[in-house]
């Protein structure tokens, strides 16, 4: 018992609560009088804190005034969030609105959701002007047994593409690759044709890392038409590595590796070392989030001020089609425990708050702060002031409360002076025309939840071994059979039975 109390106390010490001040309460009453004399509605929210300190109340006061609420925000440091969330759930002390951190945490609460410990909110969304604008495909990705329990915090469905040395391409007369063949040719030329013009054999094409998802492999596999984690074959859901296109992608990487067009130790390369290759001018192609171009450029020009970069997304596979894998479209979710939200009337008032959070006025308060103090408008976009410390201290934490995304809540987009960074933001949106979605996102497999990570390691190891020439196709197929016998067959059965 003593250990449990110490654990709860430690979790409490790692969180802070921010509530409305007297002045914000007075502002709320003034706003209420203007709208008919309603008192501010008081409730609590548990949210992730991504900064070292809890924010000051300046932005909170604006949000409370605009929404006629009196908020108690329990800010919990992100690295302790799951512990605090689980403790609050176990002790029946969850607040009225609970953010969940990520998709993994959401899956962990599935049993409680199915046990009806959280409110189903799907039937109410059409009653709210802004909540009804949330993207249907993203909402579908959060459903449990066809029912909606969450509001989502939007993220671009796919940031994936290519960052490449534009000056190298211009030196060699190359355009951005539009096919996998052209991509291979750029990788070859950046390796063999002295793209930096120094007369030395000191460059290679693609820099990659030990990550089959957020490294280069999954994006390239999309170009080849590989399903996103799972796909349908002969009416049955099967994992991506049981499709021919996955093997074609391995062959593509095996060719790059065998010819020296990619860093030879990429299966054990960290993200830091991967990025260092392109920053220091050793490699010329980076496949991953196109938004990384700004930070890569900043560090690269510190070494070589003449280095230039560009971003590109559209690469057709052998079938002449372009596709790109997508995430479920959310970074975080918020749910409403029945233990704290006791009546439908209370639920609707809380949903009303989040509906107002999706109005442009309040969405901009939460994401950008106050115009003229925290940001300025340039060409209709928000440019954070030079005092980034002020922004981080007073505004950034409230971004964790955002619902939806710019397309649905109409908040300002960010202003970027660096053209490739601005272009990357446009290409995120363009990617949405070519998405390959994971059909298992709204489904559930108990075996996958318990053993998925362990089983995936079998396939990860075999994929790298195939690319490095340590096993052949028969060896890879043997690894797939091993995956199936150790629990994979159960995952296949469970996903298909839950369709």
Secondary structure, 3 states (H helix, E strand, C coil): CHHHHHHHHHHHHCEEEEECCHHHHHHHHHHHHHCCCCCCEEEEEEEEECCCCCCCCHHHHHHHHHHCEEEEEEEEEHHHHHHHHHHHHHCCCCCCEEECCCHHHHHHCHHHHHCCCECCCHHHHHHCCCHHHCCHHHHHCCCECCECCCEEEECCCCCEEEEEEHHHHHHHCCCCCCEHHHHHHHHHHHHHCCCCCCCCCCCEEEECCCCCCCCCHHHHHHHCCCCCCEEEECCEEEEHHHCHHHHHHHHHHHHHHHCCCECCCHHHCCHHHHHHHHHCCCEEEEEEEHHHHHHHHHHHHHHCCCCCEEEECCCECCCCCCCEECCCCEEEEEECECCCCCCHHHHHHHHHHHHHHCCHHHHHHHHHCCECCCEEEECCEEEECCCHHHHHHHCHHHHHHCCECHHHHCCCCECCCCHHHHHHHHHHHHHCCCEECCCCCCCCCHHHHHHHHHHHHHHHHHHHHHHCCCCCHHHHHHHHHHHHHHHHHHHHHHHHHCC
